[in-house]
Amino acid sequence: MQKSLERSAKCHVVWSLAKLAPFNTAYVGTIVGAVANSENYLMYAVQPSRFRRASVFFAFTLMALLFTPVRGRAQAVFAGQANRGMSMYTTFEGSNSSAGTIFDINTLLGYDLSPALGFDLGAPYYFVVPPAQRGVASTATGIGDFYLDGRATLESAVADYLPTATVTFPTGNTSKGLSTGHVTYDLDNHFEHEIGPWIPFLDVDVGNSLDNSGNRRFRRPRRPFITLGKVAQFKAGPEVRITERITLSADYYRVVPWGPQTVISSVVLPGKKGKTKNPKRVFQIVQTTKGGAALVKDDGLDASAAVKANRFLDVTVAFNRSDHYALNTVSFSLEFNITKMLSRSRM
């Protein structure tokens, strides 16, 4: 009887802590409960090998960020990263997978208040080509959500911190799956540390939608869907500068959602029903799906190569493997620094 009362009191304390935690969600309460209960530490020995590999990957990246001495920045910066004052960029991107092809032209206007602080305003225009399913979907075009972001670059002897806060406004067409119809936000926390040509990094992105805005700092493949619901994205890996013009990157990522989630497809028309061999790809079955965290969770690998073609053009090709959706995506990006194109300076 006494053990039962102690267990009940313990659960009450854990629940109270969860209610004080950020976002006040059951997911956070689960984390607090797992940490507070020492019996759960035994579970780590039986975690799937993929989970253990990911944990080791994140741990080594974090240690490299924290404990490796800093060396001077001798490499050339990519196009547009050294501008001060007003700047303008236009990016043409494309992502192709068995779930569809998405192209977009993303134009943004930025202003750097100082080398460490700036903001951007922009909007993407989409061209969506769904898989061939007659009557289920058709090619869609239209403007996406306008976005406003503020970004900073904070350098230190331990690691450089590059936060970006983004807010999007529902200007896109919801029936075409180009907008959630709600204001969305996210805070991207990017940590990196130069070790000669190597730059290990750790990225933690928290918000109420998977990031589909135009954050030009970090390229991501365009997904054939958008989401609405609280979610965190974790990414860790190395970047290496082969030459002054060529940079390679690879990472492991994990998407951790919690609470109610909505998935809005860009490749299925409202009221229609598509087909897929993978039931986890709900975005290929109906346009709007509501449910729990399992709808949005994901993990996988990214790899990319970026080339500084000239003083105003950066070219990137990338590959993404989603283990959760069993989906391979190939993407490209052509970024034009309009400010430098119009400038007479050769720097």
HUKASUL-V390756 format. One record per residue. RES is the residue in one letter. D_CENTER is the distance of its C-alpha to the mean C-alpha in Angstrom with 2 decimals. Layout:
BEGIN
RES&D_CENTER  RES&D_CENTER
END
This chain:
BEGIN
M&49.24  Q&48.30  K&45.25  S&44.13  L&44.44  E&42.50  R&39.63  S&39.65  A&39.59  K&36.71  C&34.61  H&35.57  V&34.37  V&30.99  W&30.57  S&31.60  L&29.03  A&26.29  K&27.46  L&27.12  A&23.59  P&20.62  F&19.85  N&23.08  T&21.73  A&23.29  Y&20.28  V&20.82  G&24.50  T&24.05  I&22.44  V&25.31  G&27.83  A&26.71  V&26.93  A&30.27  N&31.84  S&32.93  E&33.75  N&30.07  Y&29.78  L&31.83  M&29.05  Y&27.04  A&29.70  V&29.05  Q&25.26  P&24.18  S&24.06  R&20.40  F&19.62  R&22.00  R&20.56  A&17.03  S&18.78  V&20.82  F&17.96  F&16.19  A&19.72  F&20.81  T&17.84  L&18.51  M&22.21  A&21.81  L&20.02  L&22.73  F&25.90  T&26.03  P&28.06  V&26.57  R&27.97  G&28.34  R&25.91  A&28.05  Q&25.60  A&25.34  V&22.32  F&20.54  A&21.65  G&21.10  Q&20.01  A&23.59  N&24.44  R&26.07  G&26.93  M&25.92  S&23.55  M&22.47  Y&20.12  T&19.91  T&17.39  F&18.23  E&15.58  G&16.13  S&14.63  N&17.31  S&17.72  S&20.52  A&18.80  G&19.17  T&18.57  I&16.56  F&17.52  D&16.75  I&18.41  N&16.50  T&18.94  L&18.45  L&21.09  G&20.53  Y&22.93  D&23.09  L&25.44  S&25.71  P&24.19  A&22.08  L&21.16  G&20.11  F&18.53  D&17.56  L&18.47  G&17.51  A&17.16  P&16.23  Y&18.98  Y&18.26  F&20.47  V&19.81  V&22.10  P&22.16  P&24.00  A&27.77  Q&28.77  R&31.66  G&31.64  V&28.24  A&26.14  S&26.80  T&25.13  A&23.47  T&22.91  G&22.11  I&20.34  G&16.99  D&16.28  F&17.36  Y&15.11  L&16.27  D&14.56  G&16.27  R&15.44  A&17.51  T&18.42  L&20.45  E&22.23  S&24.20  A&26.22  V&23.90  A&20.41  D&18.83  Y&16.49  L&14.23  P&13.03  T&11.68  A&12.55  T&11.91  V&14.16  T&14.48  F&17.95  P&19.05  T&20.77  G&19.62  N&21.83  T&21.10  S&23.64  K&21.80  G&18.47  L&17.05  S&16.69  T&16.71  G&19.80  H&18.60  V&17.31  T&13.73  Y&12.25  D&9.59  L&10.26  D&8.15  N&10.67  H&10.91  F&14.16  E&15.96  H&19.60  E&21.76  I&24.36  G&26.22  P&24.17  W&21.62  I&18.57  P&17.01  F&13.80  L&12.00  D&8.68  V&8.63  D&6.60  V&9.15  G&10.16  N&11.97  S&9.68  L&6.49  D&5.00  N&7.58  S&9.31  G&10.65  N&9.25  R&11.45  R&10.97  F&7.99  R&8.22  R&6.17  P&8.80  R&9.92  R&10.47  P&14.11  F&13.41  I&11.87  T&12.17  L&13.97  G&14.27  K&13.28  V&10.34  A&8.86  Q&6.18  F&8.12  K&8.24  A&11.66  G&13.84  P&16.26  E&16.48  V&20.04  R&21.93  I&24.60  T&26.41  E&26.08  R&24.55  I&22.54  T&19.43  L&18.04  S&14.89  A&13.99  D&11.92  Y&11.80  Y&8.83  R&9.60  V&8.59  V&11.45  P&12.64  W&16.08  G&18.70  P&19.31  Q&16.69  T&17.12  V&15.83  I&16.94  S&17.60  S&17.82  V&20.32  V&22.92  L&25.41  P&26.39  G&29.22  K&28.82  K&28.10  G&26.66  K&26.97  T&24.86  K&25.93  N&22.91  P&23.23  K&19.67  R&18.61  V&19.85  F&18.22  Q&20.95  I&23.71  V&23.63  Q&21.73  T&21.12  T&20.85  K&21.03  G&21.09  G&19.80  A&16.77  A&17.60  L&16.47  V&12.72  K&12.60  D&11.39  D&11.53  G&12.17  L&12.32  D&11.12  A&13.84  S&14.49  A&17.47  A&17.78  V&21.25  K&22.77  A&25.24  N&27.11  R&26.94  F&24.98  L&22.99  D&20.01  V&19.40  T&16.47  V&16.60  A&14.09  F&14.26  N&12.02  R&13.89  S&12.97  D&15.77  H&15.63  Y&16.14  A&18.08  L&16.42  N&16.33  T&14.62  V&15.93  S&14.60  F&16.02  S&15.72  L&18.79  E&18.41  F&21.70  N&22.63  I&25.19  T&26.57  K&27.64  M&28.90  L&31.23  S&32.23  R&35.39  S&34.22  R&33.63  M&31.44
END
